[in-house]
Amino acid sequence: MKIRNGFVSNSSSSSFVVIGVKVNSKDYIKEDSDDYLDDIFENGVSALYIEEDDYDYVAGIVLADGDDYLENTSTTLEEFKEMSETVAKELKVDASKVSLITGTRAC
């Protein structure tokens, strides 16, 4: 009998790690526009569709997104602070609203 150690998934989902904020597309896209959030932001800030009850996107700097194993990396607190300030400036929110967001989303 073979035993698999590690992550196994047969679903269409991926895990993510983002330094950012949860947003609604209606706050960034005009109703008569065909723009997607991914095309709106700059400076390394992008959006991931998460389809939650209160919010439909996570916008920020994506540190990880996928169903594969994460590579071993490290980020200093100073780097997190700089990323947080970039996100706050790009999204026009107070830096205290920016957080480390993790979860799983449908792909």
N, C-alpha and C positions, 0 to 999 in steps of 0.2 A: 504494500500500500504506500502510495506517495503522499507526502504531506507538504503543503506549500506554506512557507513562512513569509509573511509580508502582506502587503496590500493587494487584494483581489477585487476587481469590480467588473460587473457585467452591465452596469448602467451607463447612461450618458451623462455623467456628472464630473465636475472637477472641483478640487479644493483651491482656495485662494487665500493669499495674505496681502493686504493692502494697507498702506498708511494713507488715510483719507477720511471721507465722510459719506454717509448714506444720503442719496439725493433722489428727488423725483424728476423724471425727464421733463415734466411740464414746467418745472422751475427754470429750465435752461433752453428748452426748445419751444418756439412759437407754434401754436396749434396748426397754422397753415404751412409749416415748414416740413420738408422731408429730411432734414439734417439728423444725423445720429450723434449721440453724445461723444462717441469716439473722435469725431471730426471737429469738435468744438474746442477742446482743451489743448494746451501746448505745454512746453517745459517738462516733458516726461509725465504729465498728468493725463490719465485716460479714464475710461469708465467701463465697468463690467456689469452686465445685466444680471440681476440676482432674483428678481421676481418675488419680493416679499410683500406682506400685506400693506405696510406703511410706506415702503420705498421700493423703487424698481431698479435702482442702480447703486453701485458703490463707485465713487469717483475719487481718484488719488493716484499715488505712485504704486504700481503693482510690483510687489516683491516676489510673488509666486502665484502661478495660475496654471493648473494642469492636473492630470491624473497620474503622472509619473512620480517617482521618488524625488524628493527635494535634494538638491546638492547642499553640501555643507558650506555654509557661508556665515559671515558675521558682519554686523553693522554696529557701529559705535552709537552711543547715545547722542553725540554731537551730530552724527550723520542723520539720525532720526529727527533731531531738532531742525536741521537744515531742510530735510524733506517736508516736514510739517509746515514750515514757513513757506516753502514753494507751493504746497497744496493750498494753504490758506490764501495766499496772494492770487493764485490762478482761479480759485473757486469763489473768491471774494467773500470768505467767511472768517470769523475770528479763529485764531490759531488754537484756542482752547477747545474748539469743536472738533479738531482733527484727532483721530485715534488710530490705533492698530486694530484692523478689522479682519477677522478670519471667518471662514465658513465654507460651505459647499454650494455649488450652483449647478443648475441644469445646463447642458451644452447643446 
